[in-house]
Amino acid sequence: MKKLLLALIAFTFLFSSCNNEEELARKQEVNVDMSDFYVYTESSDFVNGRTSNQGKNCFSMAVLNRNLDENPGLYQKMYNIEKNTRKFIASKKPDGVGNGNGGGNNGGDDGGDGGGTDPVDDGLGVIDIPVYVHVIYSNSQENISDAQVNSQIAVLNADFNATNGDASSVPSEFAGLVADSDINFTLAGVTRKASSRTEWGTRDEMKFASNGGVDVVNPEGALNIWVCNIGGGILGYAQFPGGSTSTDGVVISPQYFGTTGYVSAPFDKGRTGTHEVGHYLNLRHIWGDGRCKQDDFVADTPSSDGPNYGCPAYPTVNCRSNDMTMNYMDYSNDACMYMFSEGQKERMRAIFASGGPRDGMLL
């Protein structure tokens, strides 16, 4: 009798274990809709950016378009990254939550795979990113101080962990979406290099010592930021996950880097760095770089028909919803942007999961 009882207990345990494994496998094999996927941004209004006297001028999408033209395999690589990102996020959610692909508002199920409003434990823990800063200068102003460099690292930590003190300014409509991304940044080193070159443009020439720049350091395990005068009124640009490791990282003009020293209002609170690192961590612009029907792949960020500039009043209505103008991935002035959403948090963290494009930082 005792043997029979033990056998029944063992069978029950085995049956339960198999069910749990099958459930886990089922979630991991979740299908995702990729019908809304896009990479190129075709409208010149958004591809070419704006000059800094009109508003924040990020050149990341224009650089991405050029890289797609020059590297035929990049589109497929980014498609695969997006598909794996969506699968990872969907596998962490209850059935039927946040698996749509539209420009949802406040986490509706018709939104993108960025997810809904409820924080989800993705099992990755706190993510620590080492940062190498390469200062390339043609004059003493551009040779920014260590204090200015450190001020930018402080802003990244405050913004990505929602400790910037600005949460009280978020309208009640979005207050429940403010995300602590659990991503930390640690300064790993500063390189300084004098140059006679006064402008560097956006063709990544600052990223190669052979061009008078500075070579990337440990791109699989660290974030590289080049601080140099880009020119053309461009504040900064970033490389999305999937590009060449030899050019991986972020470029920011010195007067828009950090909060002290050689900084220029209204982009003097380090939010250019936050914005560009958002791209580096796979976030699109809040308006999806298109009109109302083009999405940023995040469900809890409302659809919009274009960027916002200056300090927009709330509510600012576009696409029949209120814009999240205070989001770091819009073009508002530094003082008027102060949040990532929970959906953006999920999207950023997904690229660090096993098999993701930045999983080397967790090894």
N, C-alpha and C positions, 0 to 999 in steps of 0.2 A: 504493500500500500504506500509506504514511504517512497519507494522507488518511482511508483507511478506519479505521485504528487510532485516529486522533483523533476520528472520528465515533463509534466505539464507546465511547471514554472519555467523550465528552460525553453520549451516551445513558445510560450507566451512572450518571453524576452526576445527570442530570435525573431518572432513575427513582428513585434513592435519595432525592433532595430531595422528590419528590412523595410517596414513602412516609412520610418523616418528617413532612411537613405533614399528611398524612392521619391519621397516628398522633396528632399533636398535636390535630387537630380532633376525632378520636374521643374523646380523653380529656376535652376541653373540653365535649363534648356529652353527657357521662356522665349517665345517668338516676339519680335518687336517689328513695328511698322516703320519702314524706312522711306515711305513714299514722299515724305516732305523734305528729304535730305537735299541740301544744296551746299556748295562751297563758294563758287563764283558769285560775286555781286556785280551785276551788269549795269546798274544805274550810275552814271557819272556823278550824280549828286552825292552819292555815298562813297563810291570808290575813290574819288579824288580828294575827299576830305575838304576841310575849310581852313582858311588861314587863321592864325591864333588871335587876330583881332576880332574875328567873328565868334570864336568859341574854341573849345578844346579840339585840337586837331590831331587825331590818332591816325596813323597811316598803315595800321596793321592789315586791313583788308586789301588795300591796294598792293602791298607787298605780297600778300598771299596770292592774289590774282596773278602777279608776275611769276611767282614761284610755280604755280600750277601750269602756266604756259611753258616754263623752261624745264619742268620735271614731270614727264608724262605719267609716271607711276604714283605721283603724290595724291591725286584724286582718290584712287582706290585705297591707298593707305589711310587717308582720312575717313573714307567711308567705313572701313573696317574698325577704326578707332571709335567712330560714332556708334556703330552697331554694338560693339562690345561695351561701350559706356551705357547705352540704353539697357542692355541685358543685365549688367551689374546692378543698375539702379532698380530695375523691375524685379530682380531676384530678391531684393531686400524688402519688398513691399507686400502687403496683403494682396490677394487676388483682386484684379480689376482696379487698383488704385494708381492713378497717375501714369497710365500706359498709353495715353492718346498722343497726338502729334500736332495739335494746333497751338495757337497763341492764347492759352487759357488765362483766366484772371482769378487770382487767389486760389489756385490749386484745383480748379475744376477738372473733371476727368477728360474733358475735351482738349486739355492742354498737352504740351510736349512731354517727352519722357524725362524731363528734368524732375518731375515728381510733384507731389502735393504739398500740403502745408505742415504735415506732421513730421518732426525730426525722426530719423531712422538710424539705428546703430548699424553702421556698415562693417564693423569688425576691424577697422584699420587703426583705431586709436588716434592719438595726437600725432600729426605729421610734422616733422622737423626738416626744414629746407636750408642747407648751407647756401650762402650767397657770396659770390665773388664780384666785386665792383672794380671796373677798369676805367680809370679816369684818363681821358686823352685830351690834352689841352694845347691851345696855341697862345694863351695869355694867362695872366695871374688869376683873373676872375674865373676862368674855366677850370683852373686847377683848384677845385673846390676842397674845402677843409674836411678833416676827419669828422668834425662836428656835424657838418652838413650831410655827410655820408651816413653817420649814425642816426641822424634825425629821420632819414628816409626809412631805415630799418625799423625804427620805432613806429613810424606811421603804418608800415605794412603789418606789424604785429597787432597794433591797435585796431586797424580796419578789418583784418581777417579774423580777429577774435572778438569783434563787437565790443571793444573796451574804449572806444574813442570818445565817449561821453556825449555823443550826438543822438543817441537812440530816442531821447525825449522829443526830438524834433520830427520824428517820423510820424506822419498822419496815422490816425487810429486804424484807417483802412488797411495799412500795411504793417502796423506795429507788431502783429503776431508772426510776421514773416522774417523779421530781422534775424540773421543767422550768425552764430559763432561757428566759424568753419573749422576750428581746431587745427589750424595750420600755423606753424611758427617759423620765423625766419631768423637765422643767426649769421652774422657777418663772419665769413671765413677768411677773407683777405681783401686787401685793396692794392691794385696795381696802378701806378702813375706813369704816364708816358707823354713827353713833350712832342709836339708836332708843329710843322709850319703850315699845315693844312687848316684852313679856317672853317670849312664846311665839309660834311661827310656824306650827305645824301642818304638814300635809303637802299642802296645795293649791297649792304653788309660789308663794305670795304674796311670798316673799323674793326672787324672781327678777325683780321689776318695780319700777323706781324709782317708778312711779305709786302703788305700795302702800307706799312707804317702804323698799323693798329696793334691790337693785342689778341693773341689766340685764345680760343675758348678753353676753360679749365674744367675738366671732369663733368662734361655736360650730362652724362647719365645720372650723376649723383648730386648735382648742384645747379643752382640758378646763377647764370652769368648776366650781369647788367653792365652795358657799356654806356658811360656818361661822356658825351661829346656833342659838339654843336652840329645838329643835323642840317639846319638851314631850312629856308623856305617856309618859315613859320610853323614847322612841324614840331610838336611837343615830344612825341615818342612813337615807337612801334614795337611789336612783339612778334615772335614766331610761334605759331600754333603747334601743338603736339603733332608729330609725324614728319616734320621737316628734317633737314640734314643736321646731324649732331655738330658739324663744324661751324654752324651759324646759329645754334640754338640759344635763345635767351631774349633779352629785352634791351632796347636802346632808348635813352632819354637825353634830351638836351639839358645842360647843367642848370639853367635858370628855372627849370621845372622839376628839379630833383630835391626832395626834402623840404624842410621848413625854415631853415636858417642860412645865413650867408648870402650867396649869389642866387637869389630867387626872385621871381617876377610875378606880381599879382596880376590877375586873380587866380593864378595856378601855382600858388606858393605854399600849399599845405600838403604836398606829397601825394596828391590823389592821381597825378599822372602815373606815378609808380604803381599805385594800387590798381588802376585801370589796366595798364599794360601787363602786369603780372596776372590779372584776371584772364586776359587773352592767352598768356603762356600756359595757364591752367585750364584752357579749353572753353572759356566763356566767349560768346558772341556779344556784339553790341545789343543793348536792351531792345532796340527797334528791329533787330534781325537784318539790318542793312538792306531793307526793302520797304515796301508799303505794308498796309495792314495784313495782307495775306501771307507775308513772309515772317517766319518765326525765329526766335533765338534758341529754340529747343528746350525751353524752361517753362513749365506749366504755370508757375505762380507769378510770373512777370507779365503784366498786361501787354496786349498788342499795341503797337504805335506805328505811325506812318513816317517817322523820321526822328533825328536827334533833337534834344532840347539844349538850349544855350543859356548862359547867364544864370540867374536864380529864378527859375519859373515859379509862378504862384501855384498854390494848390487850391482847387483841382485844376490840372491842365488836361483837357479832354481830347482824346484822339481815338479813332477806331471804336467809338461807342463805349470807351472805358477811360478811367483816369490813369494817366501816365505815372510810372514810378520814376519821376524825374530825379529823385534823390539817390537812385541806384548808381553805384560806381561805374557801371558799364554804359551810362548815358554820357552826354557831353556837357553837363552842367558845370558851373564854376566849382573849384575845389571846396569852398566853404558850404556849398549847397548839395553835396553828395556825401552820403554817410551810411550806406547799407548794401550788403549782399542779401539775397533771399535764400530761404531754405532750399529751394530748387536749385539755385546756383551752387550752393554748398555741396549738394549731392553730386552735381555734375563735375565740379572741381575735384572732389575726393575720389571719384570713380576712376580717374586716370592713374591713381596710385595703386589700384588693386592688382593682384597677380595677373600678368599678361598685359597690363595697361602700358601706355607709352611712357609713363614716368614711374613705373614700379621700382626702378633701380634706386630710387631715393629711400626706399623702405628696406633694402637688403642690408 
